[in-house]
Amino acid sequence: MRVLALGLAALLIGAAGAGSADKPAPLPPDEAGARAFFLKAAPVFLSPRCLNCHPSSDRPLQGDASRPHLMNVKRGPEGKGVTALRCANCHQPQNTPGLHMPPGAPNWHLPPPTMKMVFEGRTAAELCAQFKNPEENGGKSLDQIVEHVTSDPLVKWGWSPGDGRTLPPLSHKAFAVAMKAWADKGAACPE
């Protein structure tokens, strides 16, 4: 009995020390679960609301058909356009009222050319690998990626894109939950 009691006490002490008051102990990896959650979130990245600002070229896309941006708009050295065609000239901190008018959110921009974060033409597996690679994701940790897709006003704009634009295929809440679950379960990528 004494050995059983000592073993139980050691187990409880070990469990209490595994996490902290601020952050619980990490969950054991669940590769199948992580893959499933990433596959649930991936269609959002490939929807026009995300894809249009994550093109494979230096020209943003626009509209639900993801066509090249009119007026030959380019990414520019900071991702905010060039010369008279800077993003903020048309894209204000909020949507312009009216059907298909210029959308807006605070700090409207594309990723800079040094870290393009391309979504266009990528598979779910390629997107996942890109998100996990700090050399391709702007030096972000998984927690920072989750925070970005959960809280960034420009990301959240995708769920209130203005009149005449479709919404991503998941609610923002379901998308954020899927991305957090993907990271919490070990961030395994689809094959």
Secondary structure by P-SEA (a helix, b strand, c coil): caaaaaaaaaaaaaaaacccccccccccccaaaaaaaaaaacccccccccccccccccbbbbcccccccccccccccccccccccccccccccccccccccbbbcccccccccccccccccccaaaaaaaaacccccccccaaaaaaaaccccccccccccccccccccccaaaaaaaaaaaaaacccccc
